């Protein structure tokens, strides 16, 4: 595995970290992870603090970032963060941001028109925001030459016309209208079901629970393996306590089962696990410890904090 700052190579795939946000998400562990106990956080304080938890304020910290993959000559962006200038009345921490995300993408050598594929692991507010940008008073695709890959399950669940009820209440309000519908109406989406092969190195599989259509991107190339798991994990605590869900999981039982299955696969295959929101070094190799798991080593990314 070759290494450069903020970039690693697995097999024939180059992976670069593109940051949008890192800091407090203004939630305590008890709020964010109601299944967890305070004792668990204290027990693992040595590596949860300060990257993932500030014990002084009792606030969880998280990153919002994209994973930029270059594979078989194509540029693939996994999740697109929150986006700028978006009205989020029920998610005020993400409302009307003005970040340097596109500058960070440019620093990685990528212009919006260079992106060939956008993968939305699911359609939450903090995973689809840069799907679009504001042009005058209209939301237009940020990546005009890309195919946007979304699961049909999530597309139909979050479409307001379906009137599905979510554990978020109105927390995802406006997201479909300003970040999903415009790229669909532009003819840029591909709604997949079951699994979807991007190329010889990359495959998408359903991984439901967090949302009905949550997905995982599987990398298998040159003997190296990785799983890009979206919101299967919000905190490393969920590696050592895999039954702990976040408060945002639509189907708690299914979310736990999916987490156990994917962490088990990662441990068996020695696959790096790339969650969407880990600060610190961003990704980790896990190993099985009885019915639970532990962190074997962190990925060789530079630490953000």
RAHUZI-V787097 format. One record per residue. PHI is phi in whole degrees, 0 to 359 (NA if undefined). OMEGA is omega as a letter, one per 40 degrees, with the letter a starting at -180 (none if undefined). Layout:
PHI/OMEGA  PHI/OMEGA
This chain:
NA/i  278/a  225/i  223/i  303/i  63/a  212/i  227/i  239/i  243/a  58/a  260/a  243/i  263/a  238/i  236/i  268/i  240/a  271/i  242/a  208/i  213/i  160/i  293/i  260/i  59/i  223/i  279/i  305/a  295/i  281/a  287/a  232/a  298/i  283/a  273/i  251/i  301/i  297/i  295/a  294/i  294/a  300/a  253/a  305/a  304/i  242/i  279/i  260/e  262/a  294/a  242/a  202/i  257/a  298/a  295/i  260/a  56/i  243/i  281/i  246/a  208/i  256/i  244/a  204/i  248/i  256/a  261/a  246/i  243/a  215/i  51/i  81/a  246/i  252/a  235/a  249/a  259/a  68/a  235/i  68/a  265/a  89/a  260/i  67/a  264/a  275/a  235/a  298/a  253/i  225/a  300/i  297/a  254/a  274/i  52/i  288/i  216/a  255/a  262/a  305/a  294/i  292/i  294/i  295/i  296/i  296/i  274/i  87/a  233/i  267/i  308/a  287/i  277/a  285/a  266/a  221/i  248/i  254/i  261/a  298/i  198/a  250/i  282/a  309/a  261/i  230/a  231/a  299/i  276/i  304/a  227/i  225/a  275/i  238/a  68/i  244/a  245/i  269/a  236/i  302/i  290/a  245/a  291/a  257/a  266/i  266/a  265/a  265/i  225/i  284/i  300/a  301/a  290/i  303/a  287/a  293/a  271/i  296/a  303/i  296/a  278/i  56/i  284/i  267/a  240/i  295/i  285/a  63/i  258/a  297/i  259/a  300/i  78/a  294/i  299/a  294/a  258/a  235/a  243/a  304/a  299/i  284/i  292/i  294/i  279/i  78/a  259/a  269/i  235/a  265/a  255/a  225/i  76/i  207/a  213/i  270/i  279/i  199/a  295/a  263/a  227/i  219/i  258/i  233/i  295/i  216/a  286/i  136/i  300/i  228/a  300/a  244/i  305/a  224/i  233/i  263/a  259/i  253/i  217/a  208/i  57/a  88/i  263/a  223/i  205/i  234/i  264/a  255/i  58/a  259/i  304/i  230/i  258/a  218/i  299/i  303/a  286/i  284/a  277/i  231/a  292/i  278/a  278/i  262/i  279/i  288/a  261/a  280/a  289/a  233/a  302/a  294/i  292/i  296/i  297/a  297/i  294/i  297/i  301/a  295/a  286/i  294/i  298/i  295/a  297/i  295/a  293/a  268/a  55/a  267/i  293/i  254/a  250/i  285/a  284/a  238/i  286/i  281/i  54/a  265/i  83/a  210/a  209/i  266/a  245/i  223/a  280/i  230/a  66/i  271/a  241/a  221/i  218/i  272/i  281/i  197/i  275/i  294/a  276/i  272/i  294/a  280/i  256/a  201/none
